[in-house]
Amino acid sequence: MRRLLTLFPGEHFGFLKSALVLFGLTLGFAFWAATAPVAKAKEISPAEMIQSKLPPNKTLATATKPEVLSAVWGAVRKWQNDAPQIVGTAAAARKEFAADIVVETIRSLRALKALDRDLVGQIVAAGLSANPEAASNIIDLAVQAAPDFREAIETAGTPAEAPGLANGPTNQNPPPGSIGGGGGGFNPEERKVTVCDNGQNVQVPASQEEAYLHSHAGSRAGACQVTPGVNR
């Protein structure tokens, strides 16, 4: 009897230990199951973010202007890092509200003290991309809303330079010495002659006149005549 009583406490402790381990595993699984859907729910599109802030019976396409702006503000407030995408989505769907969407977003983020140079530039760029026809209005109103970020706003509204235009447009009248690929450089003392190039008088070095006429369709030697239709 003493031996049985001596062994019982150890067996009882082993049973409790196993039960605690099993409980811990069950609790861990339950926590993972509860948090996994939440993490997945965060992976929603900007359109879904906006829709979640609209009235139940409205969509981005059917909502009124106040409803759209309120939904955008609510979405930006909750998902601040996605503000440019939210603005771009809303402005693309309701182009007539593009300027208001950009401005209200800038004001909202400023009120939250979450506005910086990069973010304001991205927001303006998103609005301009959605409705380029309203570019002037968007930029003007954005500058009024955030004058301290004027440079970033205006930079967002500056179109990218086309290839080959980085150094300015190509001169239609090449500098003397380069017409027709000729060499020899430019001699400032060389006599100039006048060529009529499609109604415009152009001064070229005398030695380059023939090359100019060959390389410029519609040009002819001599000054343009005043009489209408002669140089066409």
C-alpha positions in Angstrom: 0.0 0.0 0.0 2.8 2.4 0.8 4.4 1.7 -2.6 1.2 2.5 -4.4 0.8 5.8 -2.5 4.4 6.7 -3.3 4.0 6.2 -7.0 0.6 7.9 -7.4 1.9 11.5 -6.9 4.4 11.1 -9.8 1.9 9.6 -12.1 -0.5 12.4 -11.3 2.2 15.0 -12.0 2.9 13.4 -15.4 -0.7 13.5 -16.3 -1.0 17.2 -15.5 2.2 18.0 -17.4 0.8 16.3 -20.6 -2.5 18.1 -20.2 -0.8 21.5 -19.9 1.3 20.8 -23.1 -1.8 19.8 -25.0 -3.6 22.9 -23.7 -0.8 25.1 -24.8 -0.8 23.6 -28.3 -4.5 24.0 -28.6 -4.3 27.7 -27.4 -1.6 28.4 -29.9 -3.6 26.9 -32.8 -6.6 28.9 -31.8 -4.6 32.1 -31.7 -3.2 31.5 -35.2 -6.6 30.6 -36.5 -8.0 33.9 -35.1 -5.3 36.2 -36.4 -4.8 34.6 -39.8 -8.0 35.9 -41.3 -7.3 39.4 -39.9 -3.9 39.5 -41.6 -5.4 38.3 -44.9 -8.2 40.9 -44.6 -5.6 43.7 -44.7 -4.6 42.7 -48.2 -7.4 44.6 -49.9 -7.4 46.8 -53.0 -7.6 50.6 -52.9 -11.1 50.3 -54.4 -12.2 48.0 -51.6 -10.7 50.4 -49.0 -12.8 53.3 -50.4 -15.9 51.0 -50.7 -15.6 50.1 -47.0 -16.2 53.8 -46.2 -19.1 54.4 -48.5 -22.8 54.0 -47.5 -24.0 50.4 -47.9 -26.2 51.2 -50.9 -23.6 53.3 -52.8 -20.6 52.5 -54.9 -17.7 54.8 -56.0 -19.5 55.3 -59.3 -22.9 56.2 -57.8 -21.9 58.1 -54.7 -22.4 61.8 -54.4 -19.4 64.2 -54.2 -19.6 64.6 -50.4 -19.9 60.8 -50.0 -16.9 60.2 -52.3 -14.7 62.7 -50.4 -15.8 61.3 -47.1 -15.0 57.8 -48.2 -11.6 58.8 -49.5 -10.8 60.7 -46.3 -11.9 57.7 -44.2 -9.8 55.3 -46.3 -6.7 57.5 -46.2 -7.0 57.9 -42.5 -7.0 54.2 -42.0 -4.5 53.3 -44.7 -2.2 56.3 -44.8 0.6 54.5 -46.6 -1.8 53.7 -49.4 -2.9 57.3 -49.8 -1.5 57.8 -53.4 -3.2 54.5 -54.6 -6.5 55.5 -52.9 -6.4 58.9 -54.6 -5.5 57.5 -58.0 -8.3 55.0 -57.8 -11.0 57.5 -56.7 -9.9 60.2 -59.2 -9.8 57.7 -62.1 -13.4 56.6 -61.2 -14.7 60.1 -60.7 -12.5 62.4 -62.8 -14.8 65.4 -62.2 -13.8 65.3 -58.5 -10.1 64.7 -59.1 -8.9 68.1 -57.9 -11.2 67.9 -54.8 -10.0 64.4 -54.0 -6.3 65.5 -54.2 -6.8 68.6 -52.0 -9.0 66.9 -49.4 -6.4 64.1 -49.1 -3.6 66.6 -48.6 -5.6 68.5 -46.0 -6.5 65.3 -44.2 -3.0 64.1 -44.0 -1.8 67.5 -42.9 -4.3 67.4 -40.0 -3.0 64.0 -39.0 0.6 65.4 -39.2 1.4 62.6 -41.7 2.2 64.7 -44.7 5.7 64.9 -46.2 7.4 66.0 -49.4 7.4 62.6 -51.1 3.9 61.7 -50.1 2.4 65.0 -51.3 4.2 64.6 -54.6 2.9 61.1 -55.1 -0.7 62.2 -54.3 -0.6 65.0 -56.8 1.0 62.8 -59.4 -1.8 60.2 -58.8 -4.5 62.8 -59.4 -2.8 64.2 -62.5 -2.4 60.7 -63.9 -6.1 60.0 -63.4 -7.2 63.3 -65.0 -4.4 65.1 -66.9 -7.0 67.6 -68.3 -7.4 69.1 -64.9 -3.7 69.5 -64.3 -3.7 73.2 -63.9 -6.6 73.2 -61.4 -5.1 70.3 -59.4 -1.7 71.9 -59.1 -3.1 75.4 -58.2 -5.4 74.0 -55.5 -2.7 71.6 -54.1 -0.3 74.6 -53.7 -3.0 76.5 -51.9 -3.5 73.6 -49.5 0.2 72.9 -48.9 2.2 76.0 -49.9 5.2 74.7 -48.1 5.4 71.8 -50.5 5.1 73.9 -53.6 8.3 72.6 -55.2 7.2 68.9 -54.7 3.8 69.7 -56.2 5.1 71.5 -59.2 7.7 68.9 -59.8 4.9 66.2 -59.8 3.2 68.3 -62.5 6.2 68.6 -64.7 6.1 66.1 -67.6 9.1 63.9 -68.1 11.4 65.0 -70.9 11.2 63.1 -74.1 14.3 61.3 -75.3 16.6 63.5 -77.2 15.1 66.7 -75.7 17.2 66.9 -72.6 19.4 69.6 -74.1 16.5 71.5 -75.6 14.8 71.2 -79.0 16.9 70.6 -82.1 17.6 73.8 -84.0 15.9 73.6 -87.4 18.5 75.9 -88.8 21.9 74.2 -88.0 24.8 76.4 -87.0 27.1 77.4 -89.9 29.7 74.8 -90.7 27.3 71.9 -89.8 24.8 72.2 -92.7 24.7 69.0 -94.7 27.4 67.5 -92.6 30.1 69.8 -94.0 33.2 70.5 -91.9 35.5 73.4 -91.7 33.9 75.0 -88.6 32.4 78.5 -88.4 34.1 81.6 -89.8 32.6 84.7 -88.3 34.0 86.9 -91.1 32.5 84.9 -93.9 29.9 86.6 -96.0 26.2 85.7 -95.2 23.5 85.2 -97.8 19.8 85.2 -97.3 17.7 82.1 -97.9 13.9 81.9 -97.9 13.0 78.8 -95.9 9.3 78.2 -96.1 8.4 81.9 -95.8 11.1 82.7 -93.3 14.4 84.6 -94.1 17.4 82.7 -92.8 21.0 83.9 -92.8 23.6 81.3 -93.8 27.3 81.5 -94.7 27.7 81.8 -98.5 29.8 78.6 -98.7 26.9 76.7 -97.1 24.1 78.1 -99.2 23.9 75.2 -101.6 24.0 72.5 -98.9 21.3 74.3 -97.0 19.0 74.4 -100.0 19.5 70.7 -100.6 18.8 69.8 -96.9 15.8 72.0 -96.4 12.8 71.2 -98.5 10.8 74.3 -99.6 13.7 76.6 -99.3 15.1 78.8 -102.1 17.9 81.3 -102.6 17.1 84.9 -101.9 14.9 86.8 -99.4 11.2 85.9 -99.1 8.8 88.1 -101.1 6.1 90.1 -99.4 3.5 89.1 -102.0 1.2 86.4 -100.5 1.5 83.0 -101.9 4.9 83.5 -103.6 6.9 81.6 -101.0 4.5 78.7 -100.6 
